[in-house]
Amino acid sequence: MHSPELSRHDTATAGDTLARHLHTQAGAFLRSLRLHSESGADTAGAAEAARALRSSARRISGSLSTFRPLLDPDWADTLRGELGWLSATLALEHSCTSRMVRLLDALSRLSGTSAVPRARVEPAPPGEEPAPGGGTAARRGGALTVGAARAGALLERRLTLARTRAHSAALGALGSSRFHAVADSVALLASELPLAPAAAGPADEVLGMLADVTERRLLDAVAELPLGRAAHPYNAEALVNGLAADPAAEQQDAPWHEVRRLLRLHRYAREAVRPGDDPVLCHAGLVLDHHREAAEASEAAASAARTPRIAPATAYALGVLHADQRHEVEAARFAFQQEWRHATAAVPAP
Amino acid sequence: MHSPELSRHDTATAGDTLARHLHTQAGAFLRSLRLHSESGADTAGAAEAARALRSSARRISGSLSTFRPLLDPDWADTLRGELGWLSATLALEHSCTSRMVRLLDALSRLSGTSAVPRARVEPAPPGEEPAPGGGTAARRGGALTVGAARAGALLERRLTLARTRAHSAALGALGSSRFHAVADSVALLASELPLAPAAAGPADEVLGMLADVTERRLLDAVAELPLGRAAHPYNAEALVNGLAADPAAEQQDAPWHEVRRLLRLHRYAREAVRPGDDPVLCHAGLVLDHHREAAEASEAAASAARTPRIAPATAYALGVLHADQRHEVEAARFAFQQEWRHATAAVPAP
């Protein structure tokens, strides 16, 4: 979706340019880390710092993946694995929070009470256990049916518990010797980058070629998606198997999640080769983020419905909620194929 | 959507042409009635005859409504009320059957078992009570979850019972003196049509004018529909209030049901003025039939979920099914706005 453009480092080697890029990302990583440790009781500040830390970790990890042929492969794979562990650990708390917001908002919408103030979703201070059953959704009352109110309270209880655990795990990870080793490796990235012989090649040609490989993988993965079906609104594809015993729903989501991952990798590779973001790719990525969030939220509703001894009205509301989120999954696929068609129509594929 | 066209009865009065049209419809009505009474144990034949009987009754009733200014109003209103009673009584059995097919098919689709043979949906012979719990859905097993299987069995039990009652009511109605009075009135329609003075006017002008009034009512009702919103796929409008305590969902469906009714009235008025059907109007009508069927099916799923002492898994499956059918409601609205845009783009409005 882009033709390699001569960057401003005409005479630089690929290794030089990659080192410069990783240096920038490592700087952002270490800055976020300092902000996080300084945030103290400022939970919003800590969350923002954690988000920036995850973002830098993903970008560094993406560069290590895309430009692996220019690096010592064992070293690159090891650091990439550690950065993956870090991002995943930090991401969990955020995803619990956004899943809760998404599901409680959906319950409000389905109950015609969208005007009600949004439930409290800030991370719980460490060590403060949320009172079971004391959720905001349960207190709303009003036009909410008993089932929707109970479903909201159940989801809030489960997701608050998961978020508290994720928060503790993230704090534990950031204080661990494993994390300090990752931070040390990142700090040394720019100065002591272990390069492979191919890194001596000209920057534009070598980096552009490797970025094109990443793009090709994305294009191939998109070509495998059922975009023709997704282009037909209300095709009811996302809810097929919605009540099946085997988790076939996850199977149909997997190729879309893979495209989301490859799209991000492609965006990061582009950034390394040519600074600045592509708004179309960025928006397509957001759409696939929604796809994954809705898929995970629908699974959270289905999982909550398997709680023993819940009332039928609660289970009914969770069933409606599950289907609602599966339709958001389908809506995201429809939006993605529109974005993609728009993008490929605007810029000829390489 | 049509400009009145000179019909072949250039010199006829409006009363003559209307009488001829009603004569044709009355003939169809009486033929269907004879077929029905001759069908005996042939349930498929009886169902087809009942369908044709309903169709004629609706057409006669539609003509009495559209061309009321040409008729003795008290007589027209009385006969129209009786025909309405008859159609409603005969329609109930059919709608129970199609609702059961729709819901069991949807459960199969949601369970990934669409290849399984469709459940038995023929009307039960009079007096034969279906065995509770012995439904086809319960026996399917396989990939169906326990909840989906139980939900299917519950719906089959409830709708079979409702259908059996509707069947008995229809048989009772067809044997009643009230029905014989309606049949007598229909038989006398053509020969003794009680006309008003306006019926002496020229056929084309008067009938065309009254048909245009019906069309104008349709256009006004369509203009009130939220077509702009319906044109955005996945707007999630149909499931808003899906879990609300008050039945607000029915309120949002009502304008669409009204357009469906007016569209049918318009089609029947067109038939009286100019024989032959308009395929676009016909298709738009089918789409609104689906809209109503899905709305009623979603309500049947919600209603079944209120059965006391059902298992949470059953309630969950009914929740998914309810939401699925509400999305079919939304899909029908999307399809209708496309049909309508197509129709109004093809033929300039009068």
Contacts between the chains, C-beta under 8 A, distances in Angstrom:
chain1	res1	chain2	res2	distance
A	107	B	243	7.0
A	109	B	236	7.2
A	109	B	240	6.2
A	110	B	239	6.2
A	110	B	240	7.1
A	110	B	241	7.3
A	110	B	242	4.7
A	110	B	243	4.3
A	110	B	244	7.6
A	111	B	241	7.3
A	111	B	243	4.7
A	111	B	244	5.2
A	111	B	245	8.0
A	112	B	240	6.4
A	112	B	241	4.3
A	112	B	244	4.2
A	112	B	248	6.0
A	113	B	244	7.8
A	143	B	244	5.3
A	143	B	245	5.5
A	143	B	246	6.7
A	144	B	243	7.4
A	144	B	244	7.8
A	144	B	245	7.2
A	145	B	243	5.4
A	145	B	244	6.9
A	145	B	245	5.0
A	147	B	243	6.8
A	148	B	243	4.2
A	233	B	233	3.3
A	233	B	234	6.6
A	233	B	331	7.3
A	233	B	334	5.9
A	234	B	233	6.6
A	234	B	234	7.7
A	234	B	327	6.7
A	234	B	328	7.7
A	234	B	330	6.9
A	234	B	331	3.4
A	234	B	334	6.2
A	236	B	109	7.2
A	236	B	324	7.4
A	236	B	327	7.2
A	236	B	328	7.9
A	236	B	331	7.9
A	239	B	110	6.2
A	239	B	320	7.5
A	239	B	324	6.0
A	239	B	327	7.8
A	240	B	109	6.3
A	240	B	110	7.1
A	240	B	112	6.4
A	241	B	110	7.3
A	241	B	111	7.3
A	241	B	112	4.3
A	242	B	110	4.7
A	242	B	320	5.5
A	242	B	324	7.5
A	243	B	107	7.0
A	243	B	110	4.3
A	243	B	111	4.7
A	243	B	144	7.4
A	243	B	145	5.4
A	243	B	147	6.8
A	243	B	148	4.2
A	243	B	317	5.5
A	243	B	320	5.8
A	244	B	110	7.6
A	244	B	111	5.2
A	244	B	112	4.2
A	244	B	113	7.8
A	244	B	143	5.4
A	244	B	144	7.8
A	244	B	145	6.9
A	245	B	111	8.0
A	245	B	143	5.6
A	245	B	144	7.2
A	245	B	145	4.9
A	246	B	143	6.8
A	248	B	112	6.0
A	305	B	312	6.9
A	305	B	313	7.8
A	305	B	316	4.6
A	310	B	312	5.2
A	311	B	312	7.2
A	312	B	305	6.9
A	312	B	310	5.2
A	312	B	311	7.2
A	312	B	312	5.4
A	312	B	314	7.2
A	312	B	315	3.7
A	313	B	305	7.9
A	313	B	315	7.0
A	314	B	312	7.2
A	315	B	312	3.7
A	315	B	313	7.0
A	315	B	315	4.2
A	315	B	316	4.1
A	315	B	319	6.9
A	316	B	305	4.6
A	316	B	315	4.1
A	316	B	316	6.6
A	316	B	318	6.0
A	316	B	319	4.1
A	316	B	322	7.8
A	317	B	243	5.5
A	317	B	319	6.4
A	318	B	316	6.1
A	318	B	319	6.6
A	319	B	315	6.9
A	319	B	316	4.0
A	319	B	317	6.4
A	319	B	318	6.6
A	319	B	319	2.4
A	319	B	320	4.3
A	319	B	321	7.7
A	319	B	322	7.5
A	319	B	323	7.2
A	320	B	239	7.5
A	320	B	242	5.5
A	320	B	243	5.8
A	320	B	319	4.2
A	320	B	320	7.3
A	320	B	322	6.0
A	320	B	323	4.6
A	321	B	319	7.7
A	322	B	316	7.8
A	322	B	319	7.5
A	322	B	320	6.0
A	322	B	323	7.9
A	323	B	319	7.1
A	323	B	320	4.6
A	323	B	322	7.9
A	323	B	323	3.3
A	323	B	324	5.7
A	323	B	327	7.5
A	324	B	236	7.4
A	324	B	239	6.0
A	324	B	242	7.5
A	324	B	323	5.7
A	327	B	234	6.6
A	327	B	236	7.2
A	327	B	239	7.8
A	327	B	323	7.5
A	327	B	327	5.6
A	328	B	234	7.7
A	328	B	236	7.9
A	330	B	234	6.9
A	331	B	233	7.3
A	331	B	234	3.4
A	331	B	236	7.9
A	334	B	233	5.9
A	334	B	234	6.2
